[in-house]
Amino acid sequence: MTVAEYTQMLAGIILVGLGFGLPSIVYQNDKLAPAYQVLIHMGTGCLVMTLVSFWTGWIPVKAGFWPAFLTIAGEIAVAFIVWLIFYQQEKKLARKMNNRIKQLKK
């Protein structure tokens, strides 16, 4: 890998991180329905990830439509699986905190 390719990959990783990280601020807006929050956060993140994937060559465009399509679908599926894991973890934590608050009020 050349220095230019390495730099492009590093920039791609940073951009994908920003693409998912920055839109997560939407979860601080209680006026938005949770479905819209997820749509904004994950939609932006997946769009940025897909665009960066084309730019960096992570999607095998030269291999044809199906390999490229399956790569994109796989990236999006993995992104939602990671989101679901974090969602379940946060939901469990919130449940524990709420139960503890109820115990303290008794």
C-alpha positions, 0 to 999 in steps of 0.5 A, spaced: 500 500 500 502 506 498 502 512 502 497 515 498 492 509 499 494 509 506 492 516 507 486 515 503 484 509 507 485 513 514 481 519 511 475 514 510 475 511 516 475 518 520 470 520 515 465 514 517 467 515 524 464 523 523 458 520 519 456 516 524 458 520 530 456 527 529 449 525 527 448 522 534 447 529 537 440 528 534 438 523 540 439 529 545 432 532 541 426 529 545 422 533 541 423 528 535 420 521 535 425 515 536 424 513 529 426 519 526 432 520 531 434 513 528 433 515 521 437 521 521 442 518 525 443 511 521 441 514 514 446 520 515 452 515 517 450 509 512 450 515 506 457 517 508 459 510 509 457 508 502 460 514 499 466 513 502 466 506 501 466 508 493 471 513 494 476 509 497 475 502 493 472 498 499 466 497 494 468 492 489 465 496 483 469 492 478 467 485 480 460 487 477 453 489 480 452 483 485 458 483 489 458 491 489 450 491 492 452 485 497 458 489 500 453 495 500 448 491 504 453 488 508 456 494 510 449 497 512 447 490 516 453 491 520 452 498 522 445 496 524 447 490 528 452 495 531 447 500 533 442 495 535 447 492 540 448 499 543 441 500 543 440 494 547 445 496 552 443 503 553 436 500 554 438 495 559 442 501 563 436 505 563 431 500 566 436 498 571 437 506 573 429 506 573 429 500 578 434 503 582 430 510 582 424 506 584 427 503 590 430 509 593 423 512 593 420 507 597 
